[in-house]
Amino acid sequence: MDFSQFISDERRLRSTPKSIVKSDGTCEFGTFDKEFEDLSLTKIKKPTYAPQCMNKLKLTLWEASEIVFNEGVILVAVSDMGVFGKVLTVFFDKRDKTVYTWDYTVSHKNANVSENLINGAITEGFGKGVSVKYVNNFQDGKASIKIDLKANCKINNKEKAYRELSVNVDLTRLSLPSVVSIPFDAKKPRPLYSQKDLFKAEGSIVFNGEAMTVDSETLAIIDDHRGYYPRKCHYDWVTTMGRNTVNGEKQYFAFNLTRNQSIDQDKWNENLIWFEGATSFLTPVTFERDVPTKDFLKVGHAIWTIRDEHGMVDIKFTIDNVNAMLLHAGIVNIDYFITFGSLEGYVCDEQGNKYILDGMVGIGEDKSLLF
């Protein structure tokens, strides 16, 4: 089946202007062919209902990545949330399904998200015993990630214990970038910008003295994410990366599927497949769950079903473990679950070619915010 008929024209690639903010103070929206040079979203005129002087405090910035290797998955993020910062690292050990979490709230000054993703721009977060650093050279398809953790972490969301994690990897882009700017409000120029890229990783990963396997199968995705969230928001997300059969050969393969506050899911979304040197867009999807993700910690199982309405996506995501970040403090509430497990089912490219996902690693998020 030809699925390209279901891909909106607004999803097709546009040439990236220098700045994401137009001269009239509104935001560029759409899908773009490369990274922006100027990502100064604080220049937008009245992106929210707050006074213009509060733009910096209302803007959320983060650079995150997922690294998949033989023994497990690492998710790492540096976030600037305006008044404070977050430095988060989660290691999911595939061998025994254990989740280790180093989650530190730091001062705004200690969570520095880069101005853009080019020419050696640095994202860095640090605290006592915790350091995460990105060096971004996306103009050349390159980046590096360095993590140095010598601190207490949670194990399976419970007891704390001292663990060490050292990651030093150089990344080389394998595909085309996914660069989107999505309107979150029909009345205000409230954007959600994201750039995601698939990379091959080289270097070293050491957990508590054990050297992990970093080889030709080790892949990473970097997600640069900036936006003005509504006070109440929710998003669902799932990704995978590895190898799949493409044109009769085993090739690098990944996808991204997200459901968020886009005012028009068909026109503005970030769903796509990455192939080696190419991408194929996917239609909007919905997420269904047999039990709420929060109940995984009580019942020990959860299955997500992710589908679109055209038969392009049909996935079952069986959860093996969850990292839970919960904060309920009156006017601020966060229910944030990072999930790890395995996939079954398929996705299709625009030409109707089907890619079986059975056994591929699944990484997801179920996130609700009142902020």
Sine and cosine of phi, psi and omega as CSV:
sin_phi,cos_phi,sin_psi,cos_psi,sin_omega,cos_omega
0.00,0.00,0.61,-0.79,0.05,-1.00
-1.00,0.03,0.96,-0.28,-0.01,-1.00
-1.00,0.04,-0.13,0.99,-0.06,-1.00
-0.88,0.47,-0.42,0.91,0.02,-1.00
-0.90,0.43,-0.33,0.94,-0.03,-1.00
-0.99,-0.10,0.00,1.00,0.02,-1.00
-1.00,-0.06,0.88,-0.48,-0.05,-1.00
-0.90,0.44,0.51,-0.86,0.05,-1.00
-0.86,0.51,-0.53,0.85,0.00,-1.00
-0.92,0.40,-0.27,0.96,0.05,-1.00
-0.99,0.10,-0.22,0.97,-0.04,-1.00
-0.96,0.26,0.46,-0.89,-0.11,-0.99
-0.89,0.46,0.70,-0.71,0.18,-0.98
-0.93,-0.36,0.45,-0.89,0.13,-0.99
-0.93,0.36,0.74,-0.68,-0.08,-1.00
-0.97,0.24,0.86,-0.52,0.11,-0.99
-0.95,0.32,0.18,-0.98,-0.02,-1.00
-0.89,0.46,-0.71,0.70,-0.08,-1.00
-0.90,-0.43,0.58,-0.82,0.06,-1.00
-0.98,0.21,-0.26,0.97,0.03,-1.00
-0.97,-0.24,0.80,-0.60,0.01,-1.00
-0.97,0.26,0.21,-0.98,-0.03,-1.00
-0.90,0.44,-0.40,0.92,0.02,-1.00
-1.00,0.02,0.10,1.00,0.05,-1.00
1.00,0.05,0.06,1.00,0.09,-1.00
-1.00,-0.05,0.09,-1.00,-0.12,-0.99
-0.96,-0.28,0.57,-0.82,0.17,-0.99
-0.96,0.29,0.75,-0.66,0.08,-1.00
-0.86,-0.51,0.56,-0.83,0.04,-1.00
0.64,-0.77,-0.29,-0.96,0.03,-1.00
-0.89,-0.46,0.75,-0.66,-0.21,-0.98
-0.84,-0.55,0.36,-0.93,-0.17,-0.99
-1.00,0.00,-0.18,0.98,0.04,-1.00
-0.34,-0.94,0.02,-1.00,-0.06,-1.00
-0.95,0.31,0.48,-0.88,0.07,-1.00
-0.98,0.18,0.60,-0.80,0.12,-0.99
-0.98,0.21,-0.63,0.78,-0.06,-1.00
-0.88,-0.47,0.93,-0.37,-0.01,-1.00
-0.92,-0.40,0.60,0.80,-0.08,-1.00
-0.98,0.18,0.97,0.25,-0.06,-1.00
-0.93,0.38,-0.28,0.96,0.05,-1.00
-0.93,0.38,-0.24,0.97,0.01,-1.00
-0.98,0.18,-0.18,0.98,0.00,-1.00
-0.90,0.44,0.66,-0.75,0.02,-1.00
-0.99,0.14,0.88,-0.47,0.08,-1.00
0.75,0.66,0.86,0.50,0.02,-1.00
-0.94,0.34,-0.34,0.94,0.01,-1.00
-0.76,-0.65,-0.08,-1.00,0.02,-1.00
-1.00,0.07,-0.03,1.00,0.06,-1.00
-0.99,0.15,0.32,-0.95,0.06,-1.00
-0.86,0.51,0.47,-0.88,-0.02,-1.00
-0.81,0.58,-0.57,0.82,-0.05,-1.00
-0.92,0.40,-0.20,0.98,-0.02,-1.00
-0.99,-0.14,0.13,0.99,-0.02,-1.00
-0.80,0.61,-0.72,0.70,-0.06,-1.00
-0.89,0.45,-0.60,0.80,0.00,-1.00
-0.97,0.26,-0.47,0.88,-0.03,-1.00
-1.00,0.08,-0.29,0.96,-0.07,-1.00
-0.99,0.10,0.77,-0.64,0.08,-1.00
-0.97,-0.24,0.76,-0.65,0.00,-1.00
-0.83,-0.56,0.67,-0.74,0.23,-0.97
-0.37,-0.93,0.50,-0.87,0.16,-0.99
-0.86,-0.50,0.82,-0.58,-0.08,-1.00
-0.73,-0.69,0.27,-0.96,0.08,-1.00
-0.46,-0.89,0.40,-0.92,0.15,-0.99
-0.86,-0.52,0.76,-0.65,0.03,-1.00
-0.87,-0.48,0.84,-0.54,-0.02,-1.00
-0.93,-0.38,0.81,-0.59,0.00,-1.00
-0.65,-0.76,-0.02,-1.00,-0.15,-0.99
-0.85,0.53,-0.70,0.72,-0.12,-0.99
-1.00,0.05,-0.30,0.96,-0.07,-1.00
0.00,-1.00,-0.33,-0.94,-0.01,-1.00
-0.71,-0.70,0.70,-0.71,0.14,-0.99
-0.90,-0.44,0.76,-0.65,0.16,-0.99
-0.90,-0.43,0.78,-0.62,-0.05,-1.00
-0.67,-0.74,0.63,-0.77,-0.04,-1.00
-0.53,-0.85,0.58,-0.81,0.21,-0.98
-0.88,-0.47,0.82,-0.58,-0.09,-1.00
-0.78,-0.63,0.72,-0.69,0.14,-0.99
-0.95,-0.33,0.94,-0.34,-0.06,-1.00
-0.97,-0.25,0.44,0.90,0.11,-0.99
1.00,-0.03,-0.89,0.45,-0.03,-1.00
-0.97,-0.22,-0.25,0.97,0.07,-1.00
-0.44,-0.90,0.13,-0.99,-0.01,-1.00
-0.82,-0.58,0.27,-0.96,0.06,-1.00
-0.77,-0.64,0.68,-0.73,0.18,-0.98
-0.83,-0.55,0.94,-0.33,-0.14,-0.99
-0.84,-0.54,0.76,-0.65,0.15,-0.99
-0.72,-0.70,0.74,-0.67,0.04,-1.00
-0.80,-0.60,0.78,-0.63,0.09,-1.00
-0.91,-0.42,0.88,-0.48,0.09,-1.00
-0.98,-0.21,0.91,-0.42,0.02,-1.00
-1.00,0.06,0.94,-0.33,-0.06,-1.00
-0.90,0.43,-0.39,0.92,-0.10,-0.99
-0.94,0.33,-0.64,0.77,0.00,-1.00
-0.81,-0.59,0.17,0.99,0.08,-1.00
0.91,0.42,0.38,0.93,0.00,-1.00
-0.99,0.11,0.62,-0.79,0.07,-1.00
-0.93,-0.37,0.82,-0.58,0.08,-1.00
-0.93,-0.37,0.75,-0.66,-0.12,-0.99
-0.75,-0.66,0.86,-0.52,0.17,-0.99
-0.96,-0.28,0.97,-0.25,-0.09,-1.00
-0.83,-0.56,0.94,-0.33,-0.10,-1.00
-0.81,-0.59,0.80,-0.60,0.17,-0.98
-1.00,0.05,0.80,-0.60,-0.06,-1.00
-0.81,-0.59,0.18,-0.98,0.04,-1.00
-0.92,0.38,0.40,-0.92,0.03,-1.00
-0.79,0.61,-0.59,0.80,-0.04,-1.00
-0.93,0.37,-0.35,0.94,-0.07,-1.00
-0.98,-0.17,0.19,0.98,0.08,-1.00
-0.74,-0.67,1.00,-0.06,-0.12,-0.99
-0.94,-0.34,0.94,-0.34,0.02,-1.00
-1.00,-0.06,0.73,-0.69,-0.13,-0.99
-0.88,0.48,0.43,-0.90,-0.01,-1.00
-0.93,0.38,-0.51,0.86,0.05,-1.00
-0.38,-0.92,-0.25,-0.97,-0.08,-1.00
-0.89,-0.45,0.39,0.92,-0.11,-0.99
-0.80,-0.60,0.32,-0.95,0.17,-0.99
0.84,0.54,0.67,0.74,0.09,-1.00
0.98,0.22,0.29,0.96,0.01,-1.00
-0.87,0.50,0.68,-0.73,-0.15,-0.99
-0.92,-0.38,0.75,-0.66,0.24,-0.97
-0.95,-0.31,0.74,-0.68,-0.09,-1.00
-0.53,-0.85,0.72,-0.70,0.10,-0.99
-0.74,-0.67,0.64,-0.77,-0.06,-1.00
-0.41,-0.91,0.42,-0.91,0.08,-1.00
-0.34,-0.94,-0.21,-0.98,-0.03,-1.00
-0.92,0.40,0.91,-0.41,0.01,-1.00
0.97,0.23,0.16,0.99,-0.10,-0.99
-0.70,-0.71,0.80,-0.60,0.04,-1.00
-0.53,-0.85,0.77,-0.64,0.07,-1.00
-0.73,-0.68,0.75,-0.67,-0.04,-1.00
-0.64,-0.77,0.77,-0.64,0.15,-0.99
-0.94,-0.34,0.67,-0.74,0.21,-0.98
-0.88,-0.48,0.87,-0.49,-0.18,-0.98
-0.95,-0.31,0.87,-0.49,0.09,-1.00
-0.75,-0.66,0.83,0.56,-0.10,-0.99
-0.92,0.40,-0.38,0.92,0.04,-1.00
-0.87,0.49,-0.41,0.91,0.05,-1.00
-0.95,-0.31,0.16,0.99,-0.03,-1.00
0.94,0.34,0.49,0.87,-0.08,-1.00
-0.79,-0.61,0.44,-0.90,0.14,-0.99
-0.30,-0.95,0.21,-0.98,0.12,-0.99
-0.62,-0.78,0.45,-0.89,0.03,-1.00
-0.75,-0.66,0.76,-0.65,0.08,-1.00
-0.78,-0.63,0.83,-0.56,0.00,-1.00
-0.84,-0.55,0.73,-0.68,0.06,-1.00
-0.68,-0.73,0.96,-0.28,-0.04,-1.00
-0.86,-0.51,0.84,-0.54,0.11,-0.99
-0.68,-0.73,0.98,0.19,-0.19,-0.98
-0.31,-0.95,0.19,-0.98,0.09,-1.00
-0.93,0.37,0.57,-0.82,0.08,-1.00
-0.68,-0.73,0.35,-0.94,0.14,-0.99
-0.99,0.13,0.57,-0.82,0.07,-1.00
-0.89,-0.46,0.89,-0.47,-0.06,-1.00
0.80,0.61,0.67,0.74,0.10,-0.99
0.92,0.39,0.24,0.97,-0.09,-1.00
-0.83,-0.56,-0.94,-0.34,-0.17,-0.99
-0.90,0.44,0.47,-0.88,0.06,-1.00
-0.98,-0.18,0.59,-0.81,0.04,-1.00
-0.45,-0.89,0.42,-0.91,0.00,-1.00
-0.97,0.24,0.78,-0.62,0.08,-1.00
-0.62,-0.79,0.44,-0.90,0.03,-1.00
-0.88,-0.48,0.65,-0.76,0.08,-1.00
-0.65,-0.76,0.79,-0.61,0.04,-1.00
-0.81,-0.59,0.83,-0.56,0.02,-1.00
-0.77,-0.63,0.77,-0.64,0.06,-1.00
-0.61,-0.79,0.99,-0.10,-0.10,-1.00
-0.77,-0.63,0.60,-0.80,0.15,-0.99
-0.97,-0.24,0.67,-0.74,-0.12,-0.99
-0.89,-0.46,0.64,-0.77,0.06,-1.00
-0.80,-0.60,0.82,-0.58,-0.07,-1.00
-0.89,0.45,0.68,-0.73,-0.02,-1.00
-0.97,-0.26,-0.35,0.94,-0.16,-0.99
-0.68,-0.73,-0.32,-0.95,0.10,-0.99
-1.00,-0.02,0.48,-0.88,0.01,-1.00
-0.96,0.29,0.43,-0.90,0.17,-0.99
-0.95,-0.32,0.94,-0.33,-0.05,-1.00
-0.83,-0.56,0.90,-0.44,-0.04,-1.00
-0.73,-0.68,0.49,-0.87,0.19,-0.98
-0.75,-0.67,0.87,-0.50,-0.21,-0.98
-0.87,-0.50,0.78,-0.62,0.08,-1.00
-0.97,0.25,0.73,-0.68,-0.01,-1.00
-0.96,-0.29,0.01,1.00,-0.08,-1.00
-0.48,-0.88,0.79,-0.62,-0.03,-1.00
-0.95,0.30,-0.35,0.94,-0.07,-1.00
-0.97,-0.24,-0.45,0.89,-0.03,-1.00
-0.89,-0.45,0.50,-0.87,0.02,-1.00
-0.98,0.18,0.81,0.59,-0.07,-1.00
-1.00,0.09,0.95,-0.31,-0.07,-1.00
-0.99,-0.17,0.41,-0.91,0.30,-0.96
-0.86,-0.52,0.92,-0.39,0.04,-1.00
-0.97,-0.22,0.63,-0.78,0.09,-1.00
-0.52,-0.85,0.69,-0.72,0.23,-0.97
-0.85,-0.52,0.81,-0.59,0.05,-1.00
-0.83,-0.56,0.66,-0.75,-0.02,-1.00
-0.66,-0.76,0.58,-0.81,0.06,-1.00
-0.99,-0.13,0.74,-0.67,-0.07,-1.00
-0.75,-0.66,0.43,-0.90,0.29,-0.96
-1.00,-0.02,0.65,-0.76,-0.06,-1.00
-0.92,-0.38,0.64,-0.77,0.11,-0.99
-0.72,-0.69,0.62,-0.79,0.02,-1.00
0.61,-0.80,-0.70,-0.71,-0.09,-1.00
-0.61,-0.79,0.52,-0.85,0.13,-0.99
-0.70,-0.72,0.83,-0.56,-0.01,-1.00
-0.77,-0.64,0.84,-0.55,0.04,-1.00
-0.91,-0.42,0.90,-0.43,0.05,-1.00
0.77,0.63,0.66,0.75,0.04,-1.00
1.00,0.01,-0.16,0.99,-0.01,-1.00
-0.99,-0.13,0.85,-0.53,0.04,-1.00
-0.97,0.23,0.83,-0.56,0.03,-1.00
-1.00,0.06,0.21,-0.98,-0.03,-1.00
-1.00,0.09,0.89,-0.46,0.13,-0.99
-0.87,-0.49,0.95,-0.31,-0.09,-1.00
-0.60,-0.80,-0.32,-0.95,-0.07,-1.00
-0.92,0.40,-0.25,0.97,0.02,-1.00
-1.00,-0.02,-0.05,1.00,-0.05,-1.00
-1.00,0.09,0.87,-0.49,-0.07,-1.00
-0.81,-0.58,0.32,-0.95,0.03,-1.00
-0.56,-0.83,0.47,-0.88,0.18,-0.98
-0.84,-0.54,0.76,-0.66,0.16,-0.99
-0.98,-0.22,0.69,-0.72,0.02,-1.00
-0.84,-0.55,0.94,-0.34,0.11,-0.99
-0.99,-0.14,0.79,-0.61,-0.28,-0.96
-0.62,-0.78,0.82,-0.57,-0.06,-1.00
-0.58,-0.81,0.71,-0.70,0.02,-1.00
-0.04,-1.00,0.19,-0.98,0.08,-1.00
-0.97,-0.24,0.99,-0.14,-0.02,-1.00
-0.96,0.29,0.57,-0.82,0.22,-0.97
-0.88,0.47,0.38,-0.93,0.00,-1.00
-0.84,0.54,-0.64,0.77,0.06,-1.00
-0.91,-0.42,0.86,-0.52,-0.02,-1.00
-0.52,-0.86,0.29,-0.96,0.03,-1.00
-0.51,-0.86,0.62,-0.78,0.20,-0.98
-0.59,-0.81,0.45,-0.89,0.09,-1.00
-0.88,-0.47,0.54,-0.84,-0.06,-1.00
-0.43,-0.90,0.59,-0.81,0.15,-0.99
-0.55,-0.84,0.58,-0.81,0.03,-1.00
-0.60,-0.80,0.25,-0.97,0.17,-0.99
-0.49,-0.87,0.28,-0.96,0.12,-0.99
-0.40,-0.92,0.55,-0.83,-0.02,-1.00
0.23,-0.97,-0.64,-0.77,0.09,-1.00
-0.85,-0.53,0.51,-0.86,0.05,-1.00
-0.56,-0.83,0.23,-0.97,0.01,-1.00
-0.99,0.13,0.90,-0.43,-0.01,-1.00
-0.79,-0.61,0.87,-0.50,-0.04,-1.00
0.81,0.58,0.63,0.78,0.08,-1.00
0.99,0.15,0.03,1.00,-0.01,-1.00
-0.80,-0.60,0.49,-0.87,0.11,-0.99
-0.97,0.25,0.87,-0.50,-0.02,-1.00
-0.72,-0.69,0.29,-0.96,0.11,-0.99
-0.89,0.46,0.60,-0.80,-0.17,-0.99
-0.40,-0.92,0.63,-0.78,0.07,-1.00
-0.36,-0.93,0.26,-0.96,0.15,-0.99
-0.58,-0.82,0.27,-0.96,0.10,-0.99
-0.74,-0.68,0.76,-0.65,0.04,-1.00
-0.71,-0.70,0.84,-0.55,-0.05,-1.00
-0.67,-0.74,0.60,-0.80,0.18,-0.98
-0.82,-0.57,0.89,-0.47,-0.05,-1.00
-0.70,-0.72,-0.42,-0.91,-0.11,-0.99
-1.00,0.01,0.34,0.94,0.07,-1.00
-0.77,0.64,0.70,-0.71,-0.03,-1.00
-0.96,0.27,-0.23,0.97,0.07,-1.00
-0.49,-0.87,0.98,-0.21,-0.11,-0.99
-0.89,0.45,-0.54,0.84,0.00,-1.00
-0.94,0.34,-0.66,0.75,-0.06,-1.00
-0.98,0.20,-0.61,0.79,-0.14,-0.99
-0.75,-0.66,0.98,-0.20,0.12,-0.99
-0.49,-0.87,0.00,-1.00,-0.03,-1.00
-0.78,-0.63,0.54,0.84,-0.06,-1.00
-1.00,0.02,0.80,-0.60,-0.01,-1.00
-0.26,-0.97,0.25,-0.97,0.16,-0.99
-0.96,-0.29,0.68,-0.73,0.18,-0.98
-0.99,-0.17,0.78,-0.63,0.21,-0.98
-0.93,-0.37,0.03,-1.00,0.09,-1.00
-0.94,0.33,0.95,-0.32,0.06,-1.00
0.98,0.18,0.13,0.99,-0.04,-1.00
-0.41,-0.91,0.30,-0.95,0.08,-1.00
-0.73,-0.69,0.29,-0.96,0.10,-0.99
-0.65,-0.76,0.78,-0.62,-0.05,-1.00
-0.96,0.27,0.48,-0.88,0.05,-1.00
-0.87,-0.50,0.41,-0.91,-0.02,-1.00
-0.98,0.17,0.21,-0.98,0.04,-1.00
-0.86,0.51,0.51,-0.86,-0.03,-1.00
-0.79,-0.61,0.29,-0.96,0.15,-0.99
-0.85,-0.53,0.42,-0.91,-0.01,-1.00
-0.90,-0.44,0.79,-0.61,0.12,-0.99
-0.84,-0.54,0.51,-0.86,-0.07,-1.00
-0.74,-0.67,0.65,-0.76,0.02,-1.00
-0.96,0.29,-0.52,0.86,0.15,-0.99
-0.67,-0.74,0.46,-0.89,0.10,-1.00
-0.84,0.55,0.61,-0.79,-0.05,-1.00
-0.83,0.56,-0.59,0.81,-0.02,-1.00
-0.87,0.48,-0.41,0.91,-0.03,-1.00
-0.99,0.15,-0.15,0.99,0.05,-1.00
-0.83,0.56,-0.63,0.77,-0.05,-1.00
-0.90,0.43,-0.39,0.92,0.03,-1.00
-1.00,-0.08,-0.70,0.72,-0.14,-0.99
-0.99,-0.12,-0.32,0.95,0.10,-1.00
0.99,0.15,0.17,0.99,0.08,-1.00
-0.47,-0.88,0.42,-0.91,0.09,-1.00
-0.23,-0.97,0.61,-0.79,0.05,-1.00
-0.76,-0.64,0.78,-0.63,0.12,-0.99
-0.98,-0.20,0.62,-0.79,0.13,-0.99
-0.88,-0.47,0.83,-0.56,-0.05,-1.00
-0.87,-0.50,0.86,-0.51,-0.04,-1.00
-0.62,-0.78,0.35,-0.94,0.22,-0.98
-0.94,-0.35,-0.03,-1.00,-0.07,-1.00
-0.99,-0.10,0.03,1.00,-0.07,-1.00
-0.92,-0.40,-0.06,1.00,-0.04,-1.00
1.00,0.05,0.27,0.96,0.00,-1.00
-0.99,0.11,-0.47,0.88,-0.04,-1.00
-0.73,-0.68,0.78,-0.62,0.08,-1.00
-0.49,-0.87,0.98,-0.19,-0.17,-0.99
-0.76,-0.65,0.67,-0.75,0.22,-0.98
-0.93,-0.37,0.81,-0.58,-0.03,-1.00
-0.91,-0.41,0.95,-0.31,0.01,-1.00
-1.00,-0.04,0.87,-0.49,-0.10,-0.99
-0.99,0.15,0.77,-0.64,0.09,-1.00
-0.99,-0.12,-0.55,0.84,0.04,-1.00
-0.28,-0.96,0.27,-0.96,-0.14,-0.99
-0.68,-0.73,0.64,-0.77,0.26,-0.97
-0.97,-0.23,0.85,-0.53,-0.06,-1.00
-0.96,-0.29,0.80,-0.60,0.12,-0.99
-0.88,-0.48,0.94,-0.33,-0.11,-0.99
-0.84,-0.54,0.73,-0.68,0.08,-1.00
-0.58,-0.82,0.90,-0.44,0.02,-1.00
-0.83,-0.56,0.98,-0.21,-0.12,-0.99
-0.67,-0.74,0.85,0.52,0.07,-1.00
0.95,0.31,-0.97,-0.25,-0.06,-1.00
-0.98,0.20,-0.16,0.99,0.05,-1.00
-0.88,-0.47,0.84,-0.54,0.05,-1.00
-0.69,-0.72,0.74,-0.67,0.04,-1.00
-0.76,-0.65,0.83,-0.56,0.16,-0.99
-0.83,-0.56,0.99,-0.16,-0.17,-0.99
-0.80,-0.60,0.91,-0.43,-0.02,-1.00
-0.87,-0.49,0.84,-0.55,0.15,-0.99
-0.98,-0.19,0.79,-0.62,-0.13,-0.99
-0.87,-0.49,0.52,-0.85,0.02,-1.00
-0.73,-0.68,0.61,-0.79,0.01,-1.00
0.04,-1.00,-0.53,-0.85,-0.07,-1.00
-0.74,-0.67,0.42,-0.91,-0.08,-1.00
-0.94,-0.33,0.49,-0.87,0.23,-0.97
-0.71,-0.70,0.36,-0.93,0.05,-1.00
0.94,-0.34,-0.52,-0.86,-0.11,-0.99
-0.40,-0.92,0.31,-0.95,0.30,-0.95
-0.78,-0.63,0.44,-0.90,0.03,-1.00
-0.88,-0.48,0.55,-0.83,0.13,-0.99
-0.99,0.14,0.00,-1.00,-0.10,-1.00
-0.91,0.42,-0.42,0.91,0.01,-1.00
-1.00,0.08,-0.06,1.00,0.04,-1.00
0.99,-0.11,0.04,1.00,0.07,-1.00
-0.94,0.34,0.72,-0.70,-0.10,-1.00
-0.98,-0.19,0.66,-0.75,-0.01,-1.00
-0.84,-0.54,0.91,-0.41,-0.05,-1.00
-0.98,0.20,0.72,-0.69,-0.12,-0.99
-0.96,-0.26,-0.05,1.00,-0.17,-0.99
-0.79,0.61,0.84,-0.54,0.04,-1.00
1.00,-0.02,-0.15,0.99,0.02,-1.00
-0.96,0.28,0.48,-0.88,-0.02,-1.00
-0.94,0.35,0.62,-0.79,0.09,-1.00
-0.90,-0.43,0.69,-0.72,0.08,-1.00
-0.77,-0.63,0.76,-0.64,-0.08,-1.00
-0.59,-0.81,0.17,-0.99,0.10,-0.99
-0.66,-0.75,0.63,-0.78,0.14,-0.99
-0.78,-0.63,0.97,-0.25,-0.21,-0.98
-0.76,-0.65,0.81,-0.58,0.08,-1.00
-0.83,-0.55,0.71,-0.70,-0.06,-1.00
-0.76,-0.65,0.66,-0.75,0.26,-0.96
-0.78,-0.62,0.96,-0.27,-0.28,-0.96
-0.60,-0.80,0.00,0.00,0.00,0.00
